[in-house]
Amino acid sequence: MAEPLTGREYSRVFVPTYNAIIGFFFLASTAAYFYKLHFIMKPKSGEKRPLLGGEAIAPAKGATRIYRQVRSVLLYQPPGRYLEANGTMFVVASYLGLNAFYCFYGDSTHDVSYMGNRFGLVCVVNLPIMFLLGSKTGLLVQWTGWSHEGYNILHRHAGRVVCLTALGHIIAYSYNGRTLGEQLMRTAQIGVGGGLTGLAFTIILVTSFAPARNKMYEVFLYAHVWFLVAGIVLLFFHYPRCRPYCAAASVIWLWDRINRFKNAHHVVATTTVLSGNTVKLSMNVKSTFREIHWQTGQYVYVTINKLAPLQAHPFTIAAPPNPNTLDLIIRARQGFSKSLFLAEEQEHRVTFHGPYGSPPKFDGFSKVILLAGGAGVAYSYPEAVELTRQFPGMEVDFFWVVPQRDFISWVDMDPKFNVDFKVWVTAEQGRPDIEQYVKDSVAAAQGQKCAVAVCGPAPLVRNARNACASLLWQGVDVEFYSENFGW
């Protein structure tokens, strides 16, 4: 029977292959985004935007239809509160399976000392990945075109792998012929340092689960930052083999902080209370010495130290590019957003950094269907206005679902924007059939190339996504994009 690889042999043989696989995934994602951006979605040289109302184009056949059906399967999102699109779950499952393989492969003896070593090594090798996915400046977002939410999903699972393997490392060594107390006291450097690191990671793990995160977001935010910093410092001194990975994670963290400082703007902002426990934060971009430019669909991180010191919260920019004000629409939940909504002062000193994000490009489309639910109009409205300005021949279909009619006052839906504004009030009309609406709107384009972009609550996003998945399965060419910020 083959002997299991020791720690050094395992590190020397397997860790480079793990890093190569992860690196290949990111490079492939970047290449796919580049190809999509420059060869699929961009109109070919000399190609004119087709006029609507022409003859319908038949659904694709052969290899093209098979390709679209594969996209359909990956795009589809099963019902369930914590389920994501099939493509996202496939990537997450592959990542988790890869880590499980590297934890258990070659260990035929099931010796706890080997098991503990494996868990510890898998923990530290994922640290730089976790920090890279968690950086607020989002370097990989610019390269891969992932949405903020998709980026965050991968970060969460990388964090869970780090925390769970750290706990596995501690548990395995605690059963290695010693009691946990004896193991921790074996050496102050290895035992106590490792135990405190495990405690820090446990606190991060517990506060990061959705129920705790939603109810105690401020606690989650502070614990996430300070216990992670403490854990990295303790882990650096825990064992020499941890140090290269801790150093790499620290460099990524410092790079992110430096970029946040470089992209920071200090402005004067005013608040306007809107219906539905919502506030509009209008930041005067002329109140800073630096010019601020943004694209529709990008987002910023906002800090108001008077209300929530040292906290940066992400919000989609709710205004088309202009030289005067940058608007945000903020629903009052709890913590920072509730404090802003209830604040008696209407003027605030605001620090924000950004803008960030790689919003979708709609250059090659004849029709764009923009769906919004409640505060999701922060993305959809400026996108609609900007698209009609940039592409006068494009048909823009704007559909906004609101609970009450007075929500309409949030934005200016003047006919001068040439946008087909539609508002659905659930208090008067009930819940709309989003899937059928998307299918009918795409059918009305008479075979021309369509895109669907949605921002809003999870059920709205899922229904729009599944409508596009159904159309792709039938061979209809449609692009889908979603934008939402999960807690």
Secondary structure in CASP SS format (residue, H / E / C, confidence):
PFRMAT SS
TARGET T0000
AUTHOR 0000-0000-0000
METHOD secondary structure of the structure
MODEL  1
M C 1.00
A C 1.00
E C 1.00
P C 1.00
L C 1.00
T C 1.00
G H 1.00
R H 1.00
E H 1.00
Y H 1.00
S H 1.00
R H 1.00
V H 1.00
F H 1.00
V H 1.00
P H 1.00
T H 1.00
Y H 1.00
N H 1.00
A H 1.00
I H 1.00
I H 1.00
G H 1.00
F H 1.00
F H 1.00
F H 1.00
L H 1.00
A H 1.00
S H 1.00
T H 1.00
A H 1.00
A H 1.00
Y H 1.00
F H 1.00
Y H 1.00
K H 1.00
L H 1.00
H H 1.00
F H 1.00
I H 1.00
M C 1.00
K C 1.00
P C 1.00
K C 1.00
S C 1.00
G C 1.00
E C 1.00
K C 1.00
R C 1.00
P C 1.00
L C 1.00
L C 1.00
G C 1.00
G C 1.00
E C 1.00
A C 1.00
I C 1.00
A C 1.00
P C 1.00
A C 1.00
K C 1.00
G H 1.00
A H 1.00
T H 1.00
R H 1.00
I H 1.00
Y H 1.00
R H 1.00
Q H 1.00
V H 1.00
R H 1.00
S H 1.00
V H 1.00
L H 1.00
L H 1.00
Y C 1.00
Q C 1.00
P C 1.00
P C 1.00
G C 1.00
R C 1.00
Y C 1.00
L C 1.00
E C 1.00
A C 1.00
N H 1.00
G H 1.00
T H 1.00
M H 1.00
F H 1.00
V H 1.00
V H 1.00
A H 1.00
S H 1.00
Y H 1.00
L H 1.00
G H 1.00
L H 1.00
N H 1.00
A H 1.00
F H 1.00
Y H 1.00
C H 1.00
F H 1.00
Y C 1.00
G C 1.00
D C 1.00
S C 1.00
T C 1.00
H C 1.00
D C 1.00
V H 1.00
S H 1.00
Y H 1.00
M H 1.00
G H 1.00
N H 1.00
R H 1.00
F H 1.00
G H 1.00
L H 1.00
V H 1.00
C H 1.00
V H 1.00
V H 1.00
N C 1.00
L H 1.00
P H 1.00
I H 1.00
M H 1.00
F H 1.00
L H 1.00
L H 1.00
G H 1.00
S C 1.00
K C 1.00
T C 1.00
G C 1.00
L H 1.00
L H 1.00
V H 1.00
Q H 1.00
W H 1.00
T H 1.00
G C 1.00
W C 1.00
S C 1.00
H H 1.00
E H 1.00
G H 1.00
Y H 1.00
N H 1.00
I H 1.00
L H 1.00
H H 1.00
R H 1.00
H H 1.00
A H 1.00
G H 1.00
R H 1.00
V H 1.00
V H 1.00
C H 1.00
L H 1.00
T H 1.00
A H 1.00
L H 1.00
G H 1.00
H H 1.00
I H 1.00
I H 1.00
A H 1.00
Y H 1.00
S H 1.00
Y C 1.00
N C 1.00
G C 1.00
R C 1.00
T C 1.00
L H 1.00
G H 1.00
E H 1.00
Q H 1.00
L H 1.00
M C 1.00
R C 1.00
T C 1.00
A H 1.00
Q H 1.00
I H 1.00
G H 1.00
V H 1.00
G H 1.00
G H 1.00
G H 1.00
L H 1.00
T H 1.00
G H 1.00
L H 1.00
A H 1.00
F H 1.00
T H 1.00
I H 1.00
I H 1.00
L H 1.00
V H 1.00
T H 1.00
S H 1.00
F C 1.00
A H 1.00
P H 1.00
A H 1.00
R H 1.00
N H 1.00
K H 1.00
M C 1.00
Y H 1.00
E H 1.00
V H 1.00
F H 1.00
L H 1.00
Y H 1.00
A H 1.00
H H 1.00
V H 1.00
W H 1.00
F H 1.00
L H 1.00
V H 1.00
A H 1.00
G H 1.00
I H 1.00
V H 1.00
L H 1.00
L H 1.00
F H 1.00
F H 1.00
H H 1.00
Y C 1.00
P H 1.00
R H 1.00
C H 1.00
R H 1.00
P H 1.00
Y H 1.00
C H 1.00
A H 1.00
A H 1.00
A H 1.00
S H 1.00
V H 1.00
I H 1.00
W H 1.00
L H 1.00
W H 1.00
D H 1.00
R H 1.00
I H 1.00
N H 1.00
R H 1.00
F H 1.00
K H 1.00
N C 1.00
A E 1.00
H E 1.00
H E 1.00
V E 1.00
V E 1.00
A E 1.00
T E 1.00
T E 1.00
T E 1.00
V E 1.00
L E 1.00
S C 1.00
G C 1.00
N C 1.00
T E 1.00
V E 1.00
K E 1.00
L E 1.00
S E 1.00
M E 1.00
N E 1.00
V H 1.00
K H 1.00
S H 1.00
T C 1.00
F C 1.00
R C 1.00
E C 1.00
I C 1.00
H C 1.00
W C 1.00
Q C 1.00
T C 1.00
G C 1.00
Q C 1.00
Y E 1.00
V E 1.00
Y E 1.00
V E 1.00
T E 1.00
I C 1.00
N C 1.00
K C 1.00
L C 1.00
A C 1.00
P C 1.00
L C 1.00
Q C 1.00
A C 1.00
H E 1.00
P E 1.00
F E 1.00
T E 1.00
I C 1.00
A C 1.00
A C 1.00
P C 1.00
P C 1.00
N C 1.00
P C 1.00
N C 1.00
T E 1.00
L E 1.00
D E 1.00
L E 1.00
I E 1.00
I E 1.00
R E 1.00
A C 1.00
R C 1.00
Q C 1.00
G C 1.00
F H 1.00
S H 1.00
K H 1.00
S H 1.00
L H 1.00
F H 1.00
L H 1.00
A C 1.00
E C 1.00
E C 1.00
Q C 1.00
E E 1.00
H E 1.00
R E 1.00
V E 1.00
T E 1.00
F E 1.00
H E 1.00
G E 1.00
P E 1.00
Y E 1.00
G C 1.00
S C 1.00
P C 1.00
P C 1.00
K C 1.00
F C 1.00
D C 1.00
G C 1.00
F C 1.00
S C 1.00
K E 1.00
V E 1.00
I E 1.00
L E 1.00
L E 1.00
A E 1.00
G E 1.00
G H 1.00
A H 1.00
G H 1.00
V H 1.00
A H 1.00
Y H 1.00
S H 1.00
Y H 1.00
P H 1.00
E H 1.00
A H 1.00
V H 1.00
E H 1.00
L H 1.00
T H 1.00
R H 1.00
Q H 1.00
F C 1.00
P C 1.00
G C 1.00
M C 1.00
E E 1.00
V E 1.00
D E 1.00
F E 1.00
F E 1.00
W E 1.00
V E 1.00
V E 1.00
P C 1.00
Q C 1.00
R H 1.00
D H 1.00
F H 1.00
I H 1.00
S H 1.00
W H 1.00
V C 1.00
D C 1.00
M C 1.00
D C 1.00
P H 1.00
K H 1.00
F H 1.00
N C 1.00
V C 1.00
D E 1.00
F E 1.00
K E 1.00
V E 1.00
W E 1.00
V E 1.00
T H 1.00
A H 1.00
E H 1.00
Q H 1.00
G C 1.00
R C 1.00
P C 1.00
D C 1.00
I H 1.00
E H 1.00
Q H 1.00
Y H 1.00
V H 1.00
K H 1.00
D H 1.00
S H 1.00
V H 1.00
A H 1.00
A H 1.00
A C 1.00
Q C 1.00
G C 1.00
Q C 1.00
K C 1.00
C E 1.00
A E 1.00
V E 1.00
A E 1.00
V E 1.00
C E 1.00
G C 1.00
P C 1.00
A H 1.00
P H 1.00
L H 1.00
V H 1.00
R H 1.00
N H 1.00
A H 1.00
R H 1.00
N H 1.00
A H 1.00
C H 1.00
A H 1.00
S H 1.00
L H 1.00
L H 1.00
W H 1.00
Q C 1.00
G C 1.00
V C 1.00
D C 1.00
V E 1.00
E E 1.00
F E 1.00
Y E 1.00
S E 1.00
E C 1.00
N C 1.00
F C 1.00
G C 1.00
W C 1.00
END
